[in-house]
Amino acid sequence: MPESSREWAALAAHVAEEKKGEHVVVLDMREVTLVADYFVIVSGHTTIQVAALAEHIEDAMKAAGVSLLHKVGGDKSHWILLDYGAVVVHIFTEEERRYYDLERLWGDADIVTFS
């Protein structure tokens, strides 16, 4: 069971990569906002892939004992947000990700490497 928000973020990022999510980025938000400790950002090619990535991440987090607090977006969404409190997962279609450009918006946040 993940014990820290960093481990939760790493778990979500690993699952996204395993399930063919593209351009997985983890941002350390602790110094720039009180909203969350970490943002996990991932792209999918289609709304179907975005929904599938969200489902896989939800399943893995639930299996690890991490509770989903809120979900925004559904099966045909171009952006699904999974709110785990300290970790927020953003799953976008590529076009939507370019439009919102969270990495630029939160450019003061450090990018976290995970293994």
C-alpha positions in Angstrom: 0.0 0.0 0.0 1.4 3.4 -0.9 2.1 5.4 2.2 2.9 8.8 0.8 1.4 11.1 -1.8 4.7 10.7 -3.8 4.1 7.0 -3.9 0.5 7.5 -4.9 1.7 9.7 -7.8 4.3 7.2 -8.8 1.7 4.4 -8.8 -0.6 6.4 -11.1 2.3 7.4 -13.4 3.5 3.7 -13.6 0.0 2.5 -14.5 -0.4 5.2 -17.1 2.8 4.2 -18.7 2.0 0.4 -18.6 -1.3 1.1 -20.3 0.4 3.1 -23.1 -0.3 6.5 -21.8 1.8 9.1 -23.6 4.0 11.9 -22.2 3.5 11.0 -18.5 4.7 13.9 -16.3 4.5 14.2 -12.5 4.7 17.7 -11.1 5.6 18.4 -7.5 3.0 21.0 -6.5 3.9 21.4 -2.8 5.8 24.7 -3.2 3.4 26.3 -5.7 -0.2 25.6 -4.5 -2.2 24.1 -1.7 -4.5 22.3 -4.1 -2.5 19.1 -4.2 1.0 17.7 -3.5 1.4 16.2 -6.9 -0.2 16.4 -10.4 0.1 13.4 -12.7 -0.5 14.4 -16.3 -0.9 11.9 -19.1 -2.1 11.9 -22.7 -4.2 9.4 -24.7 -4.8 9.4 -28.4 -8.6 9.2 -28.3 -11.4 9.7 -25.8 -11.7 5.9 -25.6 -8.0 5.6 -24.5 -8.5 8.5 -22.1 -11.4 6.6 -20.4 -9.4 3.3 -20.4 -6.4 5.0 -18.8 -8.7 6.5 -16.1 -10.3 3.1 -15.4 -6.9 1.4 -15.0 -5.6 4.1 -12.7 -8.7 4.0 -10.6 -8.5 0.2 -10.3 -4.8 0.3 -9.3 -5.3 3.1 -6.8 -8.3 1.4 -5.3 -6.4 -1.9 -5.0 -3.6 0.0 -3.2 -6.1 1.4 -0.7 -6.1 5.0 -2.1 -9.6 6.5 -2.1 -10.9 8.5 -5.0 -12.5 11.7 -3.7 -13.9 13.0 -6.9 -13.9 12.3 -10.6 -14.7 14.8 -13.4 -15.3 13.6 -16.9 -16.7 10.4 -18.3 -16.3 7.9 -21.2 -16.4 10.4 -24.0 -14.4 13.1 -22.3 -11.3 14.8 -23.7 -10.1 15.4 -20.1 -10.7 13.2 -17.1 -9.6 14.4 -13.6 -9.2 11.9 -10.8 -8.9 13.7 -7.4 -7.2 11.7 -4.7 -6.7 14.7 -2.4 -2.9 15.0 -2.3 -2.6 13.6 -5.9 -4.6 14.8 -8.8 -4.4 12.9 -12.1 -5.2 14.7 -15.3 -5.8 12.5 -18.4 -6.1 14.4 -21.6 -6.5 13.8 -25.3 -3.4 15.2 -27.0 -5.2 18.2 -28.4 -6.8 19.1 -25.1 -3.5 18.7 -23.3 -1.8 21.2 -25.7 -4.7 23.6 -25.2 -4.6 23.7 -21.4 -0.8 23.2 -21.2 -0.7 22.5 -17.4 3.0 22.1 -17.5 3.4 25.7 -18.7 0.6 27.0 -16.4 2.3 25.4 -13.4 5.8 26.1 -14.7 7.1 26.8 -11.2 6.5 23.2 -10.1 9.4 20.7 -10.2 9.1 17.7 -12.5 9.5 14.5 -10.5 11.3 11.6 -11.9 10.0 8.2 -10.9 11.3 4.7 -11.3 
